[in-house]
Structure formats: C-alpha cells, structure tokens
Amino acid sequence: MSIFQDSKARDPKRYLWILGLIAPSCAVLPSQLVAHTGLPIFWWIGPVLVLVLIPLLDLSIGDDGSNPRDEDYQSLSDDRYYRWCTYLFLPLQFTGLFVAGYLWASPELSVSDKLGLAVTLGFMSGIGINAAHELGHRVEHLERWMAKVALAQPCYGHFFVEHNRGHHVRVATPEDPASARFGESLWEFLPRSMVGGFRSALDLERERLSRKRRRWFSRHNQLLQAWSMSAALWGTLILIFGLEVIPFLVLQAALGAGLLETVNYIEHYGLLRPRHANGNYARCSPRDSWNSDRLVTNVFLFHLQRHSDHHANPGRRYQTLRSSQQAPQLPAGYATMILLAVVPPLWRAVMDHRVLAHYDGDLSLVNTKPEPKHRFVGPLRLRRISTKDKS
C-alpha cells in the first residue's frame, strides 16, 4: 500500500481538513468577489457561509460516519500534516484582519458594506477562537502560545485560562458558567457565561500565581500575556488605519465572542453529571455533552461537534476524535443549531424533549435553572395565614 493510500485508510477526511482554512480566507475574499461580480452581498459572506451554506450542505451531505481505528490513534496524533492545518489558520486570520481594517478605513465603502465586512470578520473571529481552542489543549509550548495569539483578535484571552482549568473541570454542573441550564434562553445565558467565565479566569489565574508564589503583575501571568497581545494587535491597527477603525474592532470582537458563547450554549444545554454519595461529581463522560456528526461542519470546525469525546478525552487531537453512540445527539449540525438557539421558543420546542428523553423523563437529573428568589415571600405568606386563621 502506498503512503497516500495508507493515509486515506487511516483518515478518509485527511485532505478535506484543508477546507477548514476557507473560514479565515473569507476576510480576504469579499473585496475581490464584489469587484468581480458587482454584488455587495459578498461583504456579508461570513454569515452567509455559516448560517446559510453550511446548514444546507449539512442537510444535503449528511453525517460523517467515519471513526478512526484504535490502532491508528498514535500515527494520526503524530502526523504533523494535521497540525499545519491549524497553524496556517493564524496567518490567514491576521492577513484578513489587516485587509479588513484597510477596507473599513477606506471612504469608498458605504455604511452597509462596512457593517457586512465587520460582521464577516466577527464570524471568522469566532471560528478563530475554535482554532485557539484546539491549540490551547496541547501540551506543546509553541501551540499554547499560538492559542493566545489566535485569541488576540476577539480580545478573549481569558478563554485560554478559563476553558482549560475551569470549564473542563466543572462542565455539565450548575457551577460552570459555560454550561447552559434547562429552560435558560440563549439571551439569558450569554451575559451569565461571559461575565462568569471572566470572573472564573481571574480567580483561577490568581490562585495559580499564588500557588507558585508569583506576583499578579508579572510576565508569568497568562491573562496579562494574552491581553497584551490584544493590546499590541489593536494598537497596531489603530496606529495604521486611524481611530475610525475602533468601531470595526469592537463589533467584530463582540460578534466573535458571541458566536463562541452560542456554541457553548449548544454543547451542554440541560446536561448534568451525576454525583457520588460524597458529593463529588462523576468523571465527565460522553453522556455529558451534546454530539453531532454532520460531515461539513465537522471539517469546518475541526471536529468540534464531536464534543462528547473531546470532554471525555480532552488530550485527543481533533483528527482522532470519535463520534460516540453513548452521547446525546443533536438533530442537526452546529450551524443549524445556532439558528434555532437565537429563537428561544423554537429552541425549546426542538431541544427540551430531547433533554428529558436523555434522562428518561426524570427532571431531577437535569441541570435546571435555579428557582427565582422572591423577597419577603415568607412574611407575606405568614401574614395571609394569620389573617385567615383569625377570620
């Protein structure tokens, strides 16, 4: 068997992974597509790709269906081709950012065109966080630094700290801000996850530095490292293109962070890890994350949809992740589920009965929203009861 045939046997998607680089390229493409077609819709190519084309391709092409064999695990992990598919994401990402900054500063674009460009960059920024997610889980020093660099564009460097040391420890529990609760809408979840994740990152890094007897303001602070990269990147863009680029930077960063958190919402909605008699949560299993195996989204997001195996085995590289039959299954790919999530009644109509079916209808096993606390409920009830008794 030739090397080419052997690599295809180990991974039938091997040469599809390069398609994951289409996303960061979308920031460079709009101006050329508009110039050659005269169609301003191409300034909006980011949301068109993510919210229209990918869901349609997922629907038409269907499930992936291929899992790596156990005997191929090590050779796939060691194959550096897969690493370069993520490494190349970064130069394309930053090339697109600078091109977009130049276009935004140009007086030739209308307000609508600029808005489309910023939204496109926001979607690409969110997908860039996914590349950072893959790199940030690796033990290699270079890849972990590359993860921080990828997070500089959306100014979301705290994700590097909170995701690895917070989310993966507390996932599918009420203590995890990034695990959505049953009945919680996306619009309730977003501020809770964003604020909670930021606070968690501060606490985790403060604790780590204290344990190592390091000062907060030092080069060892991973949050300051990541934030300084964002400051350097944004400062360079402002210096080159002027203050008018600031609204563009803020808008694309907000959209990128929002896209990431929307995916977080989808990945663990309503799921709860069981507890042992001593009060400790059980080890994370494939049952504690929603799984999807749509082929097109798998390729574009480097197997992020195989989230169940990722949480059960966080050290696995993306090319080795498997689709688990033990995991609860989403009815569609992530791109389609994002469309459902933004409309809470539609989301609940599709997802709530699936959560309950996963736990055989036992609501006590579900990660539910805490009961609202009403002030003075006790005294009011007592007053009513005493009045009734007197009568």
C-alpha positions as CSV (number, residue, x, y, z in Angstrom):
1,M,0.0,0.0,0.0
2,S,1.4,3.5,-0.9
3,I,1.8,6.2,1.7
4,F,-1.1,8.1,0.0
5,Q,-3.5,5.0,0.3
6,D,-2.3,4.3,3.8
7,S,-3.1,7.9,5.0
8,K,-6.5,7.7,3.3
9,A,-7.2,4.4,5.0
10,R,-6.4,5.9,8.4
11,D,-8.5,9.0,7.8
12,P,-10.9,9.3,4.8
13,K,-11.2,13.0,5.6
14,R,-7.5,13.7,5.5
15,Y,-7.5,16.0,2.5
16,L,-10.7,17.7,3.5
17,W,-9.3,19.3,6.6
18,I,-7.6,22.0,4.4
19,L,-11.1,23.2,3.7
20,G,-11.2,24.5,7.3
21,L,-8.9,27.3,6.1
22,I,-11.8,28.7,3.9
23,A,-13.2,30.4,7.0
24,P,-10.2,32.7,7.7
25,S,-9.9,33.3,4.0
26,C,-13.4,34.8,3.9
27,A,-12.0,38.1,5.3
28,V,-9.8,38.5,2.2
29,L,-12.4,37.4,-0.4
30,P,-15.2,39.9,-0.1
31,S,-13.5,42.8,-1.9
32,Q,-12.4,40.5,-4.8
33,L,-15.9,38.9,-5.0
34,V,-17.6,42.3,-5.0
35,A,-15.2,43.6,-7.6
36,H,-15.7,40.7,-10.0
37,T,-19.5,40.3,-9.5
38,G,-20.7,43.7,-8.5
39,L,-22.8,42.1,-5.8
40,P,-22.5,43.8,-2.4
41,I,-23.9,40.7,-0.7
42,F,-20.4,39.3,-0.7
43,W,-19.4,41.8,2.1
44,W,-21.7,39.5,4.2
45,I,-20.0,36.3,3.1
46,G,-19.3,35.3,6.8
47,P,-22.9,34.9,8.0
48,V,-23.9,33.6,4.5
49,L,-21.3,30.8,4.8
50,V,-22.0,29.9,8.4
51,L,-25.8,30.4,8.6
52,V,-26.9,29.5,5.1
53,L,-24.4,27.5,3.0
54,I,-23.1,25.2,5.8
55,P,-26.6,24.2,7.1
56,L,-27.7,23.5,3.5
57,L,-24.6,21.4,2.9
58,D,-25.0,19.6,6.2
59,L,-28.6,18.8,5.2
60,S,-27.7,17.5,1.7
61,I,-24.5,15.6,2.6
62,G,-25.5,14.3,6.0
63,D,-23.5,12.5,8.6
64,D,-19.8,11.8,8.7
65,G,-19.9,8.2,9.8
66,S,-16.2,7.6,9.9
67,N,-14.3,7.0,13.2
68,P,-10.5,6.5,13.5
69,R,-9.4,3.0,14.4
70,D,-7.8,2.4,17.8
71,E,-4.6,1.1,16.1
72,D,-4.3,4.3,14.1
73,Y,-4.6,6.6,17.0
74,Q,-0.8,7.2,17.6
75,S,0.1,7.6,13.9
76,L,-2.7,10.1,13.4
77,S,-1.7,12.0,16.5
78,D,1.9,12.2,15.4
79,D,1.1,13.2,11.8
80,R,2.2,16.9,11.5
81,Y,0.0,17.5,8.5
82,Y,-3.0,18.0,10.8
83,R,-1.1,20.5,12.9
84,W,-0.2,22.6,9.9
85,C,-4.0,22.7,9.1
86,T,-4.4,24.7,12.3
87,Y,-1.1,26.5,12.2
88,L,-1.9,28.0,8.8
89,F,-5.2,29.4,10.2
90,L,-3.3,32.1,12.0
91,P,-1.5,33.9,9.1
92,L,-4.7,33.8,7.1
93,Q,-6.7,35.1,10.1
94,F,-4.4,38.1,10.6
95,T,-4.0,38.8,6.9
96,G,-7.8,39.0,6.6
97,L,-7.9,41.3,9.7
98,F,-5.5,43.8,8.3
99,V,-7.1,43.7,4.9
100,A,-10.5,44.3,6.5
101,G,-9.0,47.2,8.6
102,Y,-7.7,48.8,5.4
103,L,-11.1,48.4,3.7
104,W,-13.0,49.7,6.7
105,A,-10.8,52.9,6.7
106,S,-11.5,53.4,3.0
107,P,-14.0,56.1,2.2
108,E,-15.2,54.1,-0.8
109,L,-17.3,51.7,1.3
110,S,-20.9,52.5,2.3
111,V,-22.1,52.1,5.9
112,S,-23.9,48.9,4.8
113,D,-20.8,47.5,3.2
114,K,-18.7,48.3,6.3
115,L,-21.2,46.6,8.5
116,G,-21.2,43.5,6.4
117,L,-17.4,43.4,6.5
118,A,-17.4,43.8,10.3
119,V,-20.0,41.0,10.7
120,T,-18.0,38.7,8.4
121,L,-14.8,39.4,10.4
122,G,-16.8,38.7,13.6
123,F,-17.9,35.3,12.4
124,M,-14.4,34.5,11.3
125,S,-13.1,35.7,14.7
126,G,-15.5,33.2,16.4
127,I,-14.2,30.4,14.2
128,G,-10.7,31.6,15.1
129,I,-11.5,31.0,18.7
130,N,-12.2,27.4,17.8
131,A,-8.7,27.1,16.3
132,A,-7.4,28.6,19.5
133,H,-9.4,26.0,21.4
134,E,-7.7,23.2,19.6
135,L,-4.2,24.7,20.0
136,G,-4.8,25.6,23.7
137,H,-5.4,22.0,24.7
138,R,-2.0,20.9,23.5
139,V,1.0,20.4,25.8
140,E,3.5,21.8,23.3
141,H,4.7,25.2,24.4
142,L,4.5,26.7,20.8
143,E,0.9,25.6,20.3
144,R,-0.2,27.1,23.6
145,W,1.3,30.4,22.6
146,M,-0.3,30.2,19.2
147,A,-3.7,29.8,21.0
148,K,-3.1,33.1,22.8
149,V,-2.2,34.8,19.5
150,A,-5.4,33.5,17.9
151,L,-7.4,34.9,20.8
152,A,-5.9,38.4,20.4
153,Q,-8.3,39.4,17.6
154,P,-11.6,39.0,19.6
155,C,-9.8,40.2,22.8
156,Y,-10.9,37.0,24.5
157,G,-7.6,35.9,26.0
158,H,-9.2,34.8,29.3
159,F,-10.8,31.9,27.4
160,F,-7.3,30.2,27.4
161,V,-7.3,30.1,31.2
162,E,-11.0,29.5,32.0
163,H,-11.7,26.9,29.3
164,N,-8.9,24.5,30.2
165,R,-8.8,24.9,34.0
166,G,-12.4,25.9,34.7
167,H,-14.9,24.7,32.1
168,H,-13.3,21.2,31.7
169,V,-13.3,20.7,35.5
170,R,-16.9,22.0,36.1
171,V,-18.6,21.1,32.8
172,A,-22.2,19.9,33.0
173,T,-22.7,21.2,36.5
174,P,-24.5,24.3,37.9
175,E,-21.1,25.7,38.9
176,D,-20.0,26.0,35.3
177,P,-21.0,29.4,33.7
178,A,-20.4,27.9,30.2
179,S,-22.9,25.0,30.7
180,A,-26.4,26.2,29.8
181,R,-29.3,25.2,32.1
182,F,-32.6,23.6,31.1
183,G,-35.1,26.3,30.2
184,E,-32.4,29.0,30.0
185,S,-32.6,31.0,26.8
186,L,-29.6,31.9,24.8
187,W,-30.1,35.6,25.7
188,E,-30.1,34.8,29.4
189,F,-27.1,32.5,29.0
190,L,-24.8,34.9,27.1
191,P,-24.3,37.5,29.9
192,R,-24.1,34.8,32.6
193,S,-21.4,32.9,30.7
194,M,-19.4,35.9,29.6
195,V,-19.3,37.5,33.0
196,G,-19.0,34.2,34.9
197,G,-16.2,33.0,32.6
198,F,-14.2,36.2,33.0
199,R,-14.5,36.1,36.8
200,S,-13.5,32.4,36.8
201,A,-10.4,33.2,34.8
202,L,-9.4,35.9,37.2
203,D,-9.8,33.6,40.2
204,L,-8.1,30.6,38.5
205,E,-5.0,32.6,37.5
206,R,-4.8,34.4,40.8
207,E,-4.8,31.0,42.5
208,R,-2.2,29.6,40.2
209,L,0.1,32.5,40.6
210,S,-0.3,32.5,44.4
211,R,0.5,28.7,44.5
212,K,3.7,29.4,42.5
213,R,4.5,32.5,44.6
214,R,4.3,34.8,41.7
215,R,3.0,38.4,41.6
216,W,-0.1,39.3,39.6
217,F,1.8,41.9,37.6
218,S,4.5,39.7,36.2
219,R,5.4,38.1,32.9
220,H,4.1,34.8,34.2
221,N,0.5,36.0,34.3
222,Q,-1.2,34.1,31.4
223,L,-4.1,36.6,31.4
224,L,-1.8,39.6,31.1
225,Q,0.2,37.8,28.3
226,A,-3.0,37.3,26.3
227,W,-4.4,40.8,26.9
228,S,-1.0,42.4,26.0
229,M,-1.2,40.6,22.6
230,S,-4.7,42.0,22.0
231,A,-3.5,45.5,23.0
232,A,-0.5,45.2,20.7
233,L,-2.7,44.0,17.8
234,W,-5.4,46.5,18.2
235,G,-2.9,49.3,18.9
236,T,-1.1,48.5,15.6
237,L,-4.3,48.5,13.6
238,I,-5.4,51.9,15.2
239,L,-1.9,53.3,14.5
240,I,-2.0,52.2,10.8
241,F,-5.7,52.9,10.0
242,G,-6.6,55.6,12.5
243,L,-9.2,55.9,15.2
244,E,-12.1,55.2,12.8
245,V,-11.1,51.5,12.9
246,I,-12.1,51.2,16.6
247,P,-15.9,50.6,15.9
248,F,-14.9,47.8,13.5
249,L,-12.6,46.2,16.1
250,V,-15.2,46.3,18.8
251,L,-18.0,45.0,16.6
252,Q,-16.0,42.0,15.2
253,A,-14.8,41.1,18.7
254,A,-18.3,41.2,20.2
255,L,-19.6,39.0,17.4
256,G,-16.7,36.6,17.7
257,A,-17.2,36.2,21.4
258,G,-21.0,35.9,21.0
259,L,-20.5,33.1,18.4
260,L,-18.2,31.2,20.7
261,E,-20.6,31.5,23.7
262,T,-23.6,30.5,21.4
263,V,-21.7,27.3,20.6
264,N,-21.1,26.8,24.3
265,Y,-24.8,27.1,24.9
266,I,-25.5,24.4,22.3
267,E,-22.8,22.0,23.6
268,H,-24.1,21.3,27.1
269,Y,-27.7,22.5,27.3
270,G,-29.5,20.9,30.2
271,L,-27.0,18.2,30.8
272,L,-25.8,17.3,34.4
273,R,-23.1,15.0,35.6
274,P,-24.3,12.6,38.3
275,R,-23.0,13.0,41.9
276,H,-21.4,10.4,44.1
277,A,-22.5,9.8,47.7
278,N,-19.6,12.0,48.9
279,G,-21.0,15.0,46.9
280,N,-18.3,14.9,44.2
281,Y,-19.4,14.9,40.6
282,A,-18.7,11.8,38.5
283,R,-15.9,12.0,35.9
284,C,-17.0,13.6,32.6
285,S,-18.3,11.0,30.2
286,P,-19.7,11.2,26.6
287,R,-23.2,11.5,28.1
288,D,-22.4,14.9,29.4
289,S,-22.0,16.8,26.0
290,W,-24.3,17.1,23.0
291,N,-22.8,15.4,20.0
292,S,-23.3,16.0,16.3
293,D,-21.6,14.2,13.4
294,R,-22.5,16.3,10.3
295,L,-19.6,16.0,7.9
296,V,-19.4,19.6,6.6
297,T,-19.4,21.2,10.0
298,N,-17.0,18.6,11.3
299,V,-14.5,19.7,8.7
300,F,-15.0,23.4,9.1
301,L,-14.8,23.3,12.9
302,F,-12.0,20.7,13.2
303,H,-14.3,18.1,14.8
304,L,-15.6,20.4,17.5
305,Q,-19.0,18.7,17.1
306,R,-17.5,15.5,18.5
307,H,-17.7,17.4,21.7
308,S,-18.6,14.3,23.8
309,D,-15.3,12.6,23.1
310,H,-13.4,15.8,23.5
311,H,-14.6,16.3,27.1
312,A,-14.2,12.6,27.9
313,N,-10.7,12.7,26.4
314,P,-9.5,16.3,26.3
315,G,-6.0,15.3,25.3
316,R,-7.0,13.9,21.9
317,R,-6.1,15.9,18.8
318,Y,-9.0,16.8,16.6
319,Q,-8.3,14.2,13.9
320,T,-8.5,11.4,16.4
321,L,-11.9,12.4,18.0
322,R,-14.7,9.8,17.7
323,S,-18.4,10.1,17.4
324,S,-19.9,8.3,20.5
325,Q,-23.2,6.5,20.4
326,Q,-23.4,7.0,24.2
327,A,-23.7,10.7,23.7
328,P,-27.0,12.6,23.3
329,Q,-27.3,13.5,19.7
330,L,-28.3,16.9,18.3
331,P,-30.8,16.9,15.5
332,A,-28.6,18.9,13.2
333,G,-25.1,20.4,12.9
334,Y,-23.9,23.3,15.0
335,A,-24.5,25.9,12.2
336,T,-28.2,24.9,12.0
337,M,-28.5,24.7,15.8
338,I,-27.2,28.3,16.1
339,L,-30.2,29.4,14.0
340,L,-32.5,27.6,16.4
341,A,-30.8,29.0,19.5
342,V,-31.4,32.6,18.6
343,V,-35.2,31.9,18.8
344,P,-35.8,30.6,22.3
345,P,-39.4,29.1,21.7
346,L,-38.1,27.3,18.7
347,W,-35.0,26.0,20.5
348,R,-37.1,24.7,23.5
349,A,-39.5,23.0,21.1
350,V,-36.7,21.1,19.5
351,M,-34.4,20.5,22.5
352,D,-36.3,20.3,25.7
353,H,-37.9,16.9,25.0
354,R,-34.5,15.6,23.9
355,V,-33.0,16.6,27.3
356,L,-35.8,14.8,29.1
357,A,-35.6,11.7,26.9
358,H,-31.8,11.5,27.7
359,Y,-32.7,11.2,31.4
360,D,-35.8,9.0,30.9
361,G,-38.1,11.9,31.9
362,D,-36.5,12.4,35.3
363,L,-36.2,16.2,35.8
364,S,-34.2,15.8,38.9
365,L,-31.3,14.5,36.8
366,V,-31.3,17.7,34.6
367,N,-29.2,20.8,35.0
368,T,-32.1,23.2,35.6
369,K,-32.4,26.9,36.3
370,P,-32.4,27.7,40.0
371,E,-35.8,28.7,41.4
372,P,-36.2,32.5,41.5
373,K,-35.9,34.0,44.9
374,H,-38.7,36.4,45.8
375,R,-38.2,39.0,48.5
376,F,-40.5,38.8,51.5
377,V,-42.3,35.7,50.3
378,G,-42.1,34.2,53.8
379,P,-43.5,37.1,55.7
380,L,-46.3,37.7,53.2
381,R,-47.4,34.0,53.4
382,L,-47.3,34.2,57.2
383,R,-49.4,37.3,57.2
384,R,-52.0,35.8,54.9
385,I,-52.2,32.6,57.0
386,S,-52.6,34.5,60.2
387,T,-55.4,36.7,58.7
388,K,-57.2,33.6,57.5
389,D,-57.0,31.9,60.9
390,K,-58.4,35.0,62.7
391,S,-61.4,35.0,60.4
